[in-house]
Amino acid sequence: MTEQQTVPTRGGKAAHVAKGQSIKIINTHGSQVVDTWAFRTDDLTEFMSMEHTRSALLKLMPATGDALYSNRRNPIMTLVEDTTTGIHDTLLAACNKERYEQLGCTEYHANCTDNLTVAMQELGLKEPETPSPLNVFMNIPWTDAGGLSFEEPETKPGDYIVLRAEMDCVVAMSACPQDMVPINGADCVPTEAHFEVI
């Protein structure tokens, strides 16, 4: 098992996770969303896809024991442990500079899309695109009429999920810098998160 590592506040981090290994993603302070991606190590054009996962599972949120599928419909990760209430988002795209401009920002705002790029660059890699992430710990409830809302995470400090790699992967994470809607808690203050490769 590796030492616990930090996904910095408003920043990103990536790690190699070999087939059969797992990655434990920890909500250290209990209110931080972690956008999470997985790319096949020897072919980054195959990556974890929320669209393909929803199609395979026929549900909007994965549960313990569920596989997460790639854009080529192969299992790429499996959710093997989850100490949360099971609420994670598979619908929303990663935030980017354009998203913050729409919210009224007139200057650069840190964002998950750029955090993915920086995290991959630290490993000497370049993502082929920004897939829609598994938004770990994010609470985006929906209504019967199809409406969505941004709500606080239903997590507590130290809650975590464990994802097992079903192929050699690069897993990238962003401690989402969103501070304009309450997805990172009512105070809208992002924090760091942590992870371990097991």
C-alpha positions, 0 to 999 in steps of 0.5 A: 500500500502506498502512503496517503497522498493529497489532492490539493485544494482546487488542484489535481493529482493523478496516479498509476493503478495497476490491474488488481490494485485499488484506489481509495479516495477520501473525503478528508473534511467531509464536504469536498467533491472529487472529480475522478477519471480513469484512462487505460495506461497503454491507450489513453483513448480508452477511458472511464465513461459515465455515458457507457456506465449508465447504459450498462448499469441502467441506473444513475449512480453506481453502487458497491459491486458495480463495474464502471465501464469504458467508452469501449464498453469494457469494465475499467474500474469496480466500486468495491467499498463505499462508506458514504450514503452512496450518492455520487454524480454521473451526470455533470460535466467537469467544470471549465473556464467557460462554466465560471464565465457563465456564473459571472467570473471575469477573471480566471477561475481554477477548474476541474478540466485544467486540473485534469491536464495538470495532473496528467502532465505531472506523469508526462501524459496528455489526456485525449479529451476531458471525459465526463467524470465520476463526480465522487461525493457530489450530490445532484438530486433529480425530480420526477419531472427531470429537474436537477439541483446543486446540493451539499454532499451527504458525507462526513469527514473521513468517508471514502470509496474504493475503486479496483482497477480492472485494467492498468489505469491512470486515475486522475482526480480533481478537488473541485474548485467550485465555490459559487454553488454549494456542491462543496458544502454550504460555506462554498469553501473547497478543501483538499482530499486524499487518496491511497493506492492499495 
